[in-house]
């Protein structure tokens, strides 16, 4: 079986999305080995997790098959969007027709 490619983890990328978008992110991954007949297959390593807006992992399933549940603090989302206003500073006027639907023509 091939070794994983070194570099930033999927978790790092997903957590950065939580920060940039000012929302919680649930990242889901399968667990176990899957091999079609006559092939080596692939190993899924799990590590599903839920991250909140300040880049904290608030729940992690590890390498176990499980249902992952946790409470999300929506007030924290509001605070993050107030103090880290990535979406506020967008230049919507520069988007041109991107904000129009085809039926709006």
SULKANOR-V701232 format. One record per pair of residues at least 24 apart in sequence whose C-alpha atoms are under 10 Angstrom apart, sorted by the first residue. I is the first residue (numbers start at 1). J is the second residue. Records with the same first field share a line. If there is no record, write none. Layout:
I->J / J
This chain:
1->40 / 41 / 42 / 43
2->42 / 43
10->47
11->47 / 48 / 49 / 50 / 51 / 57
12->55
14->49 / 50 / 51 / 55
15->49 / 50 / 51 / 52 / 53 / 54 / 55 / 56 / 57
16->51 / 53 / 54 / 55
17->51 / 52 / 53 / 55
18->50 / 51 / 52 / 53 / 54 / 55 / 56 / 77
19->51 / 52 / 53 / 54 / 55 / 56 / 77 / 80 / 81 / 84 / 86
20->53 / 54 / 55 / 80 / 81 / 84 / 85 / 86 / 87
21->53 / 77 / 80 / 81 / 84 / 85 / 86 / 87
22->52 / 53 / 54 / 55 / 76 / 77 / 78 / 79 / 80 / 81 / 82 / 83 / 84 / 85 / 86 / 87
23->51 / 52 / 53 / 54 / 55 / 72 / 74 / 76 / 77 / 78 / 80 / 81
24->50 / 51 / 52 / 53 / 54 / 55 / 56 / 57 / 58 / 72 / 73 / 74 / 76 / 77
25->49 / 50 / 51 / 52 / 53 / 55 / 57
26->50 / 51 / 52 / 57 / 58 / 59 / 60 / 68
27->51 / 60
28->61 / 68
29->61 / 63 / 65
30->63 / 64 / 65
31->62 / 63 / 64 / 65 / 66
32->63 / 64 / 65
52->76 / 77 / 80
53->77 / 78 / 79 / 80 / 81 / 84
54->79 / 80 / 84
